[in-house]
Amino acid sequence: MSILKAVKVSRAPFFGLGIVGLYWGTFSAMVPELKAQVGASDAQLGWALMTAAIGGMAAMFLAPKVAKALGKYQLPVLAVLLALLSQLPVFAHSLPFMFVMMVVLGAGVSGFDITSNMRLSELEERHGLHLMNVNHAMFSLCFGLSALAVGWMRQSGMGIAEVFPFMGGILLFVSVLTWEKNWKPMHKEEGDAAAPASLPWFFILTVAVMLFVSFVGENATESWSALFIERELGGAVGHGSFGPTTLGLVMFTVRLLGQVFTEKLGEERVVLWSGVFGVIGSLVMALAPTQTVALLGIGISAIGMAVIVPTANSLLGKLVHREQRAVAISRAWMFGFSGFFIGPALIGFVSQHWGLRVAFVIVAGLVATIIPAVLMIKSKRAAGSYSGA
């Protein structure tokens, strides 16, 4: 399938995930500045970042109802809201404010992210195409480019008060592209089997585990690689941004390739080998003696982390009835996406007591759980115990 065709079919959520990438790339590259502005320790910064999970879980629980209520306006409205919320770091000058800020940001980012993914799952079924990897590639591209741009801004002397307003303006501009002129909701079709009375919790929870550990590995690297390079390996100010930049750009490339590999190899096999690469990359980072080796580890980790989330989304969409899809994805993400915020907190706690190298070893152990999770789903599917329709 043509990548251009996939982009055309899913243009609105494609740019939606691009907006999420632009914001997180900016935020991740500014973590050293934000940490200094607030005056937080490693552990305090980690806990502050984790509070975003509170807002994120609430937003994901409500996402199916919010999306239904907003209808064709769901992506543009949530995109504009995120652009406005993205300015909160400018006002973060105390630890209590940062805790509250991260709850609100967690809700804004998570709500928009999951709504884009729910829309993608609908479009995948409607057009019979695999769309997740190319769309998540857009997230990674925008994440990497924004992190690189912010690195240049920091080196030129720009701070939080200049960087976030500039990026917020870009978010508002791109939000226009999330409008779907010919938006249509999903309707039940004649001949459809009735939806099961209960949700298929085995598949939801197993995919949730995949999402959780993938997000732990991804965002732990996003949020702490800059500090790891600048503090642990002696990198100059601004050089730390090469960490999230490498992660984003490698993930972008691999997700484009994943668009092809998933169609040829199937979701389960792709996720399994991704978990293996994720483990190796985290261990290389933990043992890195130089910035070059650290960036190599980040690149290997990015190869692993790149396609787990989008491919697991597609897999879950195939395993549940279409009438259960939005709720099933939102419930899997409620648990899974919490890893996006728990990862940095875990790194902060471990770093405070044992250092960042030990923290990345723990991340490797968590990512390894993806392997048995994939094997469990494969076994269940082979037995015919699923209710996709």
Secondary structure, DSSP 8 states (H G I E B T S, - for coil): --HHHHHHHTHHHHHHHHHHHHHHHHHHHTHHHHHHHHT--HHHHHHHHHTHHHHHHHHHHHHHHHHHHHGGGHHHHHHHHHHHHTTGGGG--SHHHHHHHHHHHHHHHHHHHHHHHHHHHHHHHHHT---HHHHHHHHHHHHHHHHHHHHHHHHTT--HHHHHHHHHHHHHHHHGGG--TT-------TT-----SS--HHHHHHHHHHHHHHHHHHHHHHHHHHHIIIIIS---TTGGGHHHHHHHHHHHHHHHHHHHHHHHH-HHHHHHHHHHHHHHHHHHHHH--SHHHHHHHHHHHHHHHHTHHHHHHHHHHHHS-GGGHHHHHHHHHHHHTHHHHHHHHHHHHHHHHH-HHHHHHHHHHHHTTHHHHHHHHHHHHHTT-----
